[in-house]
Amino acid sequence: MKPQYKQRMIPASGVNDILVPPLGAAENVVNCRYDDRGGWHANMGTESWWQFPASFTFPSASMDIYFDTPVDSCFQWKPSNSNTIYTFVEQGGRLYYMLGNKGGTNYLSDITVIQDGRHIRKASEIGTQYIHLGKHLLIINGRDKAILFSGDKVWRDFGFIQSTSQPHVNTNNTTYNQASPLQLTGTSIWNNSTSALGLGTADGKVSQYAWRVSYISSTGSESPLSPIEELSWTSADGTFLYSPTMEIPRGPEGTVARRIYRTKNIAVSGELYYFEKQINENSSTWYVSYLPDSFLVQPAPTAFDSSVIDTSYKWGDVWDGRLWLAKDNQIIYSEQGLFEQFGTANFFDFSNLQGGSVTQIVAFYSNLIVFRENAVNIILKTDSGYTMSTINSSIGTKASNSVVSVPNLGIVFMNDSGIWQLSGGLNADTLAIQKISEMIDEELKHRNSTQIHRTVAAYSSQEEIVWWHWADQANAVGNNRGVMLNLIPSKPQWSYFGAIVEDKWTYYNALTTTVDGYFLMGTVPQWNYPNPSYVSGTTKQLGPLQVLSSKATWGQQATIVSSVEDTLTMTVTDGDEVNRIWESAWFNFNDESAKHRVYSVELQIMSKGDTTFDFYYQKDYSYVTSNTTAQKQAKPETVFTKNENSVFGAADPTITKVTHIVNTSVITDENLIHVRYDVNTGLMNQFKFGLKGTSPFHLVSYNILFDTVEMPVLNQSTRLQRGQSR
């Protein structure tokens, strides 16, 4: 009898497509999660974030914006001073938001539009970025005016993008009336010299003053000082001091106060400006300057303390209490705690450094990491300010939205050559960059290199997964393939998500997480975009936003029932079933000189009821698959008997028993069971197998039963030993 061998209890691992993968490695793991107890749980699917009813109506004029236009960005945010959740979506140049998690009959009633006519992201552009500023949210894209969002129906332009308007001193004001000690005499306001109020001298000499104003925004930031307004006069000898009246400009939207700065008498003290008054509103336009010079003690800000900024900044993050913004070869940073106030000297210029343009900035412990096209730099805080150095001068990224900060892992990002990890401690000297995608590099070769800018990524704290989604070589519509780094095992494991099995359902050009840490995806709907035609009977994916879940289907889909007076009536059903795959790498049995015969594969599976899946196998690197009959996840001794446990789904019609109903039926505890598949391959050199199904399954490990046949060595020595002549 020939010996038979078992590969005992091989743990099911993640994808590893190197030439000689380790035992247990997979060639494909698709739409599966790594379970924290071990093995792969095939239970990934998606749901519509906004749950639609079974039937609803919708105006056809709005279909092309909300249901047939790619989502260019999405984000969910909760202010630091509130429990309200805002969900932002950007489609077709329209930026809008919804409150909380929604669902119901009227999608449009939940929408608040922030801005129309925005720049539509091209494949080579980063698109819109959302930066958390405590009670505020900054929205930038490098094209449109930056938006500061502060709550429901409260938003405005961000920053000081125009110069502060000049005040105007009035010398002949006959309408302004001020209580004593200010008195109106003739056409001017004068103070009696004994009141100790008023400006200038009362000795008949020339007095000369200058004023400037600034705006204070809702973030506490101060604008640059206005142009100078000057006034000089000669007082009557020994009588009155002058109190000029002036028109002060109103600030832009978001201004909560205005500050007045003034010189002392220039003829005496020189041209230094001092704080005179803060007006804590933005409505009045008249002011009287009456404080004597002795009251002015606080110097005004310098011309370097604040500056006008433009709207071309594309990236941003908060670090060291400051807002840092980047574009092209420049980074600017705000004053500490004042997110709209940027000093004129608060910048770094990378134009003279090799490495290309800045592509992303990320706060990382006590440092700010600066990603560029072909380099990675770091900005550090020192006793004298900030300084910059280089981490790597040859590795960078053009995929700005692929950069993700992950707790206990570091910063991960994608570039043309793969996926990389930046790790290290608080000390900048310990930071290092290493490649982590060697096991999936064959899959990454399918990327469309001209659209790598489109790649998106996010980290889910609930799933403990980092997900990159990108466009393959044949795709010009949007991102359709995904790779996932599962962090739950002690050694991270790779898996796939998306177009490998279900292309039409997994176009995601936007990827983020909800405030509670779940993946949120912005879709590329397929209602005949970009030339929609809403014909009765058409069935397409529904909803611009999806969430990753354990559902067995791809979200929701809608079928147009009728179109009457530009109103569509649609019925809603679940999308297609999700195929889940775990497929082993090729086994060569560590012996290329022999032939092998596999008799069976024994799967160790976590039983959760009555779930089916397909088992298939291949041999000798052939693409031809051989299938066995579907087998249930159940105890072998009770399958198809009256003693079989309650099941998920329909019961076998030949057996009388109760079908399991979630939250209603009682089900036995989970158990590890063994399911054997007899294959009997015949002699071969290589072998692989896989599981595929639409029902959830949980593969923990497996055994392979095989024997080995030694093959005779055909050479000259063998013939001589058999007595053959030369």
C-alpha positions in Angstrom: 0.0 0.0 0.0 1.4 3.4 -1.0 1.9 5.9 1.8 -0.5 8.8 2.1 0.4 12.2 3.6 -1.5 14.9 5.2 -0.5 18.5 5.4 -1.8 18.9 9.0 -4.0 21.9 9.9 -2.6 24.5 7.6 -3.9 27.9 8.6 -5.6 29.8 5.8 -3.5 32.9 5.2 -3.9 36.0 3.0 -2.8 36.7 -0.5 0.9 36.1 -1.4 1.7 36.0 -5.0 5.5 35.7 -4.8 7.0 32.8 -6.9 7.4 30.4 -3.9 4.7 31.4 -1.4 4.7 29.9 2.1 2.4 27.1 3.1 -1.1 28.3 3.6 -0.8 31.3 1.4 -3.6 32.3 -0.9 -3.7 33.4 -4.5 -7.0 35.1 -4.2 -8.9 36.3 -1.1 -11.9 38.3 -2.3 -14.6 40.0 -0.2 -13.4 38.3 3.0 -12.4 39.6 6.4 -9.7 38.1 8.5 -11.4 36.9 11.7 -9.7 37.9 15.0 -10.1 34.2 16.1 -8.3 33.0 13.0 -9.1 32.3 9.4 -11.1 34.1 6.8 -14.7 35.1 7.2 -16.3 35.4 3.8 -19.0 37.9 4.6 -18.3 41.2 2.9 -21.0 43.1 1.0 -22.3 46.7 0.8 -25.5 48.6 1.7 -26.8 51.9 0.5 -26.0 54.6 3.1 -29.3 56.3 2.4 -31.8 53.4 2.6 -34.5 53.8 -0.1 -38.0 52.4 0.4 -39.5 49.6 -1.8 -41.1 52.1 -4.1 -40.5 55.9 -4.6 -40.8 58.7 -7.1 -38.0 61.1 -8.2 -37.9 64.0 -10.6 -36.0 62.9 -13.8 -34.4 66.4 -13.9 -32.5 65.5 -10.7 -31.4 62.0 -11.7 -28.4 63.1 -13.6 -27.0 64.9 -10.6 -27.7 62.6 -7.7 -28.1 59.1 -9.2 -26.1 59.2 -12.4 -23.1 61.4 -11.7 -19.9 60.1 -10.2 -19.2 61.0 -6.6 -16.0 63.1 -6.6 -15.7 63.3 -2.8 -17.5 62.3 0.3 -16.8 62.9 4.0 -18.5 62.5 7.4 -17.8 65.0 10.2 -18.9 65.7 13.7 -17.9 69.1 15.3 -15.9 68.9 18.5 -18.7 70.8 20.3 -21.6 68.9 19.0 -23.1 65.4 18.5 -24.6 66.3 15.1 -23.2 64.3 12.2 -22.8 65.9 8.8 -22.3 63.7 5.7 -20.9 65.6 2.7 -21.2 64.6 -1.0 -19.8 66.2 -4.1 -21.2 65.3 -7.5 -21.2 67.1 -10.8 -19.9 70.3 -9.4 -22.4 70.3 -6.6 -21.4 70.1 -2.9 -24.1 69.2 -0.5 -24.6 67.6 2.9 -27.1 65.6 4.9 -27.7 65.4 8.6 -27.0 62.0 10.3 -27.8 58.6 8.7 -30.8 59.0 6.6 -33.4 56.9 4.7 -36.9 57.5 3.6 -39.1 58.5 0.8 -37.6 61.8 -0.4 -33.8 61.9 -0.9 -34.0 65.6 -2.0 -35.7 66.8 1.2 -32.6 65.8 3.3 -30.1 67.7 1.1 -28.7 71.1 1.8 -26.6 72.5 -1.1 -23.5 74.4 -0.1 -22.2 75.3 -3.6 -23.0 74.7 -7.2 -20.7 75.1 -10.2 -17.6 73.8 -8.4 -14.6 72.6 -10.4 -15.1 68.9 -11.3 -12.1 66.8 -10.5 -10.1 65.4 -13.3 -8.4 62.0 -13.1 -5.1 63.7 -12.7 -6.3 65.9 -9.8 -6.5 65.4 -6.1 -10.0 66.7 -5.7 -11.7 68.1 -2.6 -10.0 67.7 0.9 -11.8 68.0 4.2 -9.8 69.2 7.2 -11.1 69.0 10.8 -10.6 72.3 12.7 -12.4 71.5 15.9 -15.7 73.4 15.7 -15.1 74.1 12.0 -14.4 72.1 8.9 -12.2 73.4 6.1 -13.1 72.3 2.5 -10.5 73.0 -0.2 -9.7 71.7 -3.7 -7.1 74.1 -5.0 -9.6 75.6 -7.5 -12.7 77.0 -5.8 -12.7 79.4 -2.9 -12.0 77.5 0.3 -15.1 77.0 2.5 -15.2 77.1 6.3 -18.2 75.1 7.4 -19.4 75.7 11.0 -22.7 73.9 11.3 -26.1 73.5 9.7 -26.6 76.2 7.1 -23.6 78.1 8.4 -20.6 78.4 6.1 -18.5 81.1 4.5 -15.3 81.7 2.5 -12.2 80.7 4.5 -9.4 83.0 5.2 -8.5 86.6 4.3 -8.5 86.5 0.5 -8.8 90.2 0.0 -6.9 93.2 1.4 -8.5 95.0 4.4 -10.3 98.1 3.3 -9.0 101.5 4.3 -10.8 103.6 6.9 -11.7 107.2 6.1 -11.4 110.2 8.5 -14.1 112.8 8.4 -13.0 116.4 9.0 -16.4 118.0 8.6 -18.9 115.9 10.4 -22.0 117.9 11.5 -24.3 115.0 12.1 -22.4 112.9 14.7 -23.4 113.7 18.2 -21.5 112.3 21.2 -22.2 112.8 24.8 -19.9 114.9 27.0 -17.0 115.2 27.2 -17.2 115.3 23.4 -18.9 118.4 22.1 -19.8 119.4 18.6 -18.8 122.9 17.8 -19.4 124.1 14.3 -18.3 121.4 11.9 -15.8 119.5 14.1 -15.8 117.5 17.4 -13.6 119.1 20.0 -12.6 118.3 23.5 -12.0 120.9 26.1 -8.4 120.7 27.0 -9.2 120.2 30.6 -11.1 116.9 29.9 -7.9 115.0 29.3 -9.6 113.5 26.2 -8.9 114.1 22.5 -5.8 114.1 20.3 -3.0 116.4 19.5 -1.8 119.5 21.2 -3.6 122.6 22.4 -0.7 124.9 22.0 -1.4 126.1 18.5 1.0 123.7 16.9 0.5 121.1 14.1 -0.8 117.6 15.2 -0.5 114.6 12.8 -2.0 111.1 13.2 -2.5 108.0 11.2 -5.0 105.1 11.5 -5.3 101.5 10.3 -7.9 98.8 10.9 -8.1 95.0 10.9 -10.8 92.3 10.9 -11.2 89.6 13.5 -12.8 86.4 12.2 -14.9 83.8 13.9 -11.8 81.7 14.4 -10.1 84.5 16.3 -7.8 85.2 13.5 -6.8 88.8 12.6 -6.5 90.1 9.0 -3.6 92.1 7.7 -3.7 95.8 8.6 -5.5 98.1 6.2 -3.8 100.9 4.2 -3.0 104.0 6.2 -5.4 106.9 6.7 -3.7 110.1 7.8 -4.9 113.5 9.2 -3.2 116.6 10.4 -4.5 119.9 11.9 -3.5 122.9 13.8 -5.4 123.5 17.1 -6.4 126.8 18.6 -3.9 127.9 21.1 -4.8 126.8 24.6 -8.4 125.8 23.9 -9.4 122.4 22.5 -8.1 118.9 21.5 -9.5 117.3 18.4 -11.5 114.0 18.2 -11.7 113.0 14.6 -14.7 111.0 13.4 -14.1 108.3 10.9 -15.8 105.7 8.7 -14.7 102.2 9.3 -15.2 99.4 6.8 -17.3 96.3 7.4 -15.4 93.1 7.2 -16.2 90.1 5.0 -18.7 87.4 6.1 -17.4 85.7 9.3 -16.1 89.0 10.8 -17.0 89.2 14.4 -15.0 92.3 15.4 -12.9 95.1 14.0 -9.8 96.6 15.6 -8.7 100.2 15.3 -4.9 101.0 15.5 -3.5 104.5 15.7 -0.2 106.3 16.0 0.6 108.8 18.7 1.3 112.3 17.5 3.7 111.7 14.8 5.4 115.1 15.2 6.3 113.9 18.7 6.7 110.1 18.8 7.3 108.8 15.3 5.2 106.5 13.2 4.4 103.5 15.5 0.9 102.1 15.7 -0.9 101.1 18.9 -4.2 99.3 19.7 -6.9 101.9 20.3 -10.3 100.1 20.2 -12.0 96.8 19.4 -15.5 97.1 18.0 -17.2 93.7 18.7 -19.6 93.7 15.8 -19.5 94.1 12.0 -22.4 96.4 11.4 -21.7 100.0 12.5 -19.6 102.3 10.2 -18.8 105.3 12.5 -16.1 105.7 15.1 -14.7 108.6 17.1 -11.0 108.6 17.9 -10.7 110.4 21.2 -8.3 108.5 23.5 -5.2 110.6 24.3 -1.8 109.3 23.4 -1.1 108.3 27.0 -3.8 105.6 26.8 -2.0 103.8 23.9 0.3 101.1 25.2 -0.2 97.9 23.2 1.7 97.8 20.0 -0.1 96.9 16.8 0.7 93.8 14.8 3.4 94.1 12.3 3.0 93.8 8.6 4.5 90.3 8.9 1.9 89.0 11.3 -0.9 88.4 8.8 -1.3 88.1 5.1 -3.8 87.6 2.3 -3.9 84.1 1.0 -5.2 82.7 -2.3 -7.5 79.7 -3.0 -5.0 77.5 -4.7 -3.9 75.4 -1.7 -4.7 71.7 -2.2 -3.7 69.9 0.9 -3.8 70.6 4.6 -3.5 69.3 8.1 -3.4 70.6 11.7 -0.1 70.2 13.6 1.5 71.9 16.5 -1.7 74.0 17.0 -1.4 75.5 13.5 -3.1 74.9 10.2 -0.6 73.9 7.5 -1.6 74.3 3.8 0.3 73.1 0.8 0.3 73.6 -3.0 2.9 72.9 -5.7 6.2 73.7 -4.1 5.0 75.7 -1.1 3.7 75.1 2.4 2.3 77.9 4.6 1.3 77.7 8.3 -1.0 79.8 10.5 -0.3 81.4 13.8 -0.8 79.1 16.7 -4.5 78.6 17.4 -5.4 81.1 14.7 -6.3 79.0 11.7 -7.0 81.9 9.3 -4.0 84.1 10.2 -0.9 83.3 8.1 2.3 85.4 8.8 4.2 86.5 5.7 7.3 84.6 6.9 5.4 81.4 7.8 6.2 79.3 4.8 8.5 76.6 3.4 9.6 76.6 -0.3 10.6 73.3 -1.9 11.2 74.7 -5.4 15.0 74.4 -5.1 14.9 70.8 -3.8 14.9 67.7 -6.0 11.8 65.5 -5.6 9.0 67.4 -7.4 5.9 69.1 -6.2 4.3 68.6 -2.8 1.5 66.0 -3.0 0.3 65.6 0.6 1.1 66.6 4.1 0.3 64.5 7.2 0.8 65.2 10.9 2.7 62.3 12.5 3.5 62.4 16.2 5.8 65.4 16.8 6.5 65.9 13.1 4.8 67.0 9.9 5.5 64.6 7.0 5.7 66.2 3.5 5.0 63.8 0.6 6.3 64.9 -2.8 6.3 63.3 -6.2 9.6 61.6 -5.7 10.7 62.3 -2.2 9.5 62.4 1.4 10.5 65.3 3.7 9.9 66.1 7.3 9.3 69.4 9.2 10.4 69.4 12.8 9.9 71.8 15.7 13.0 73.2 17.3 13.7 75.8 20.0 14.1 78.5 17.4 11.1 77.5 15.2 10.7 74.9 12.5 13.3 73.2 10.3 13.0 70.8 7.4 15.0 67.7 6.5 14.7 64.7 4.1 13.6 61.2 5.0 13.9 59.7 1.5 15.1 61.4 -1.7 13.9 58.7 -4.2 10.5 57.5 -2.9 7.4 59.6 -3.0 3.9 59.5 -4.4 1.6 61.1 -7.0 -1.4 59.4 -5.5 -2.2 62.1 -2.8 -5.4 60.4 -1.6 -3.6 57.1 -1.1 -1.8 58.4 1.9 -3.3 57.1 5.2 -2.2 57.4 8.8 -2.8 54.2 10.7 -2.5 53.7 14.5 0.4 51.5 15.5 1.4 51.1 11.9 2.5 54.5 10.7 1.7 56.2 7.4 1.0 54.0 4.4 0.8 55.2 0.8 0.8 53.9 -2.8 3.1 54.9 -5.7 4.0 53.6 -9.1 6.1 50.8 -7.6 3.7 49.5 -4.9 2.5 50.3 -1.4 4.9 51.6 1.3 5.0 52.1 5.0 6.6 55.0 6.9 7.2 54.0 10.5 9.2 55.1 13.5 9.0 56.7 16.8 8.9 60.2 18.1 12.5 60.7 17.1 12.7 61.8 13.5 16.0 59.9 13.2 14.2 56.6 13.6 11.7 57.2 10.7 12.1 54.7 7.9 10.3 53.8 4.7 9.8 50.2 3.5 7.8 48.5 0.9 5.0 46.2 2.2 3.3 45.1 -1.0 5.6 42.5 -2.3 3.0 39.9 -1.8 0.4 41.6 -4.1 2.7 43.2 -6.7 1.3 41.0 -9.4 -2.1 42.4 -8.7 -0.8 46.0 -8.7 0.6 45.5 -12.2 -3.0 45.8 -13.4 -3.2 49.5 -12.3 -3.7 52.2 -14.9 -0.5 54.2 -14.4 -2.0 57.3 -16.0 -4.7 57.4 -13.4 -2.8 56.7 -10.3 -3.8 60.2 -9.1 -7.3 58.9 -8.8 -6.4 56.2 -6.2 -8.2 56.6 -2.9 -7.6 55.0 0.5 -8.9 54.9 4.0 -8.4 53.2 7.3 -11.4 51.7 9.3 -10.9 51.5 13.0 -14.0 49.2 13.2 -12.7 46.8 10.6 -9.0 47.3 11.3 -8.5 47.3 7.6 -6.6 49.7 5.3 -8.3 49.8 1.9 -6.9 51.2 -1.4 -9.2 51.4 -4.4 -7.8 52.2 -7.9 -8.5 52.0 -11.6 -7.3 49.0 -13.7 -5.7 49.3 -17.1 -8.9 48.8 -19.0 -11.0 51.3 -17.0 -11.5 54.9 -17.8 -14.8 55.4 -15.8 -13.5 55.2 -12.2 -11.8 53.1 -9.6 -12.9 49.5 -9.8 -10.3 47.3 -8.0 -9.4 47.2 -4.4 -6.7 45.8 -2.1 -7.1 45.5 1.6 -4.5 45.2 4.4 -6.1 43.3 7.3 -4.4 44.3 10.5 -6.1 42.1 13.0 -3.7 39.1 12.8 -0.3 39.5 14.4 1.2 39.6 10.9 -1.0 41.7 8.5 -2.7 39.8 5.7 -3.7 41.0 2.2 -7.0 40.5 0.5 -8.9 41.9 -2.5 -12.2 43.7 -2.9 -14.2 44.7 -5.9 -13.9 44.3 -9.6 -12.2 40.9 -9.6 -15.6 39.4 -9.4 -18.3 42.1 -9.6 -17.1 44.9 -11.8 -20.3 46.9 -12.2 -21.0 47.3 -8.5 -17.7 48.5 -7.2 -16.8 51.7 -8.9 -15.7 54.0 -6.1 -14.0 57.3 -6.8 -14.3 58.4 -3.2 -13.5 56.6 0.0 -13.6 57.7 3.6 -14.9 56.4 7.0 -17.9 57.4 9.1 -17.3 59.2 12.4 -17.7 55.8 14.1 -15.0 54.2 11.9 -16.9 52.3 9.2 -16.0 52.5 5.5 -18.1 54.9 3.4 -17.8 54.9 -0.4 -18.8 57.3 -3.1 -20.0 55.4 -6.2 -19.8 55.9 -9.9 -23.4 55.2 -10.8 -24.1 53.4 -14.1 -27.3 55.0 -15.4 -25.8 55.3 -18.8 -23.5 58.0 -17.7 -22.6 60.5 -19.2 -25.6 60.4 -21.5 -28.4 59.2 -19.3 -31.6 57.8 -20.7 -34.3 56.8 -18.2 -36.3 54.2 -20.0 -39.0 52.1 -18.2 -37.5 48.7 -17.3 -34.0 50.0 -16.8 -32.4 48.6 -13.6 -29.2 50.1 -12.1 -27.4 50.6 -8.9 -29.1 53.0 -6.5 -27.6 55.6 -4.2 -24.4 57.7 -4.4 -23.1 56.5 -1.1 -22.4 52.9 0.1 -21.2 51.4 3.3 -19.2 48.3 3.7 -21.2 45.7 5.6 -21.8 42.0 6.0 -24.8 41.9 3.7 -24.8 39.2 1.1 -25.7 41.7 -1.8 -24.2 44.7 -3.5 -26.3 47.6 -2.0 -29.7 48.4 -3.6 -30.8 48.7 -7.2 -33.8 50.5 -8.7 -36.0 49.6 -11.6 -37.8 52.3 -13.5 -41.5 51.4 -13.6 -42.9 54.5 -15.3 -42.2 58.1 -16.3 -45.1 60.5 -16.1 -44.7 64.3 -16.4 -40.9 64.1 -15.8 -41.4 62.1 -12.6 -39.9 58.6 -12.4 -41.5 55.8 -10.4 -39.0 53.2 -9.3 -39.1 50.0 -7.3 -36.1 49.1 -5.1 -34.6 45.6 -4.6 -31.3 44.3 -3.3 -28.4 44.3 -5.7 -26.7 41.2 -7.1 -25.3 38.6 -4.7 -21.7 39.0 -3.6 -19.3 36.3 -4.6 -16.7 35.5 -1.9 -13.5 33.6 -2.7 -10.7 32.0 -0.8 -8.3 30.3 -3.3 -5.0 28.7 -2.3 -1.7 29.4 -3.9 -0.2 26.6 -5.9 1.2 23.6 -4.0 4.3 21.8 -5.5 4.6 19.5 -2.4 8.3 20.6 -2.1 9.3 17.9 -4.5 9.5 18.7 -8.2 11.1 15.3 -9.0 8.0 13.3 -8.1 4.4 13.1 -9.1 1.6 13.5 -6.6 -2.0 12.4 -6.3 -4.4 14.3 -4.1 -7.2 12.2 -2.8 -9.1 14.8 -0.7 -9.1 18.2 0.9 -10.5 18.5 4.4 -11.7 22.0 5.4 -11.8 23.2 9.0 -14.7 25.6 9.1 -16.6 27.5 11.7 -20.2 26.3 11.5 -22.9 29.0 11.8 -25.8 27.0 10.4 -26.6 25.7 7.0 -24.4 27.6 4.4 -23.4 26.3 1.0 -20.4 27.2 -1.2 -18.6 25.7 -4.2 -15.4 23.8 -3.9 -13.1 23.7 -7.0 -9.6 22.7 -7.8 -6.9 23.0 -10.5 -3.7 21.1 -11.3 -0.5 21.7 -13.1 -1.0 25.5 -13.6 -4.0 24.9 -15.7 -6.8 27.5 -15.9 -9.3 24.6 -16.2 -11.2 24.1 -12.9 -12.9 21.0 -11.7 -15.8 21.3 -9.4 -17.4 19.1 -6.8 -21.0 19.2 -5.7 -22.0 21.8 -3.1 -21.6 20.7 0.5 -23.2 22.1 3.5 -21.5 23.6 6.6 -22.9 21.2 9.1 -22.0 18.2 11.2 -21.4 15.4 8.7 -23.4 12.9 10.9 -26.5 15.1 10.9 -26.6 16.5 7.3 -29.9 15.9 5.6 -31.4 14.3 8.7 -34.1 15.4 11.1 -31.4 16.0 13.6 -29.8 18.7 11.5 -29.5 22.1 13.2 -31.7 25.0 12.3 -30.4 26.7 9.2 -29.9 30.0 7.5 -32.2 30.0 4.5 -34.6 27.5 3.2 -34.7 24.1 4.8 -34.3 20.9 2.7 -37.8 20.2 1.4 -37.5 16.5 2.2 -36.9 17.1 5.9 -39.3 18.5 8.4 -37.6 21.1 10.5 -37.7 24.8 11.3 -35.8 27.3 9.2 -33.6 29.7 11.2 -34.9 33.2 11.3 -32.5 35.9 12.6 -33.4 37.2 16.1 -36.2 34.7 16.3 -34.9 31.1 16.1 -32.6 29.5 18.5 -29.3 28.3 17.0 -26.7 26.1 18.5 -23.3 27.5 19.5 -20.7 28.0 16.8 -18.5 24.9 16.3 -15.4 24.0 14.4 -16.4 21.3 12.0 -14.6 19.4 9.2 -15.9 19.0 5.7 -14.1 16.7 3.3 -14.1 16.9 -0.5 -12.9 13.9 -2.4 -11.0 15.0 -5.6 -8.7 12.1 -6.7 -6.7 14.2 -9.1 -4.5 11.6 -10.7 -0.8 12.1 -11.0 0.4 15.7 -11.2 3.0 18.2 -10.1 1.0 21.2 -8.8 -2.3 21.6 -7.1 -4.6 24.4 -5.8 -8.1 24.6 -4.6 -10.7 27.3 -3.8 -14.0 28.1 -2.2 -16.5 30.3 -3.8 -20.0 31.2 -2.7 -22.6 33.9 -2.1 -23.4 32.7 1.4 -21.0 33.6 4.2 -18.5 31.0 5.1 -15.6 31.0 7.6 -12.5 29.0 6.6 -10.0 28.5 9.4 -7.6 25.9 8.1 -7.4 22.8 5.9 -5.7 19.4 5.4 -4.6 17.8 2.1 -4.5 14.1 1.7 -2.1 12.9 -1.0 0.6 10.4 -1.9 3.8 10.8 -3.8 5.1 8.5 -6.7 8.8 8.6 -7.3 9.7 8.9 -10.9 12.6 7.0 -12.4 15.6 9.0 -13.4 16.2 8.5 -17.1 20.0 8.9 -17.8 23.0 6.9 -19.1 23.7 5.3 -15.7 20.3 3.8 -15.5 20.6 2.0 -18.8 24.0 0.6 -17.9 22.7 -0.8 -14.7 20.1 -2.7 -16.6 22.7 -4.3 -18.8 22.2 -2.3 -21.8 25.1 -1.6 -24.2 26.3 1.8 -25.1 
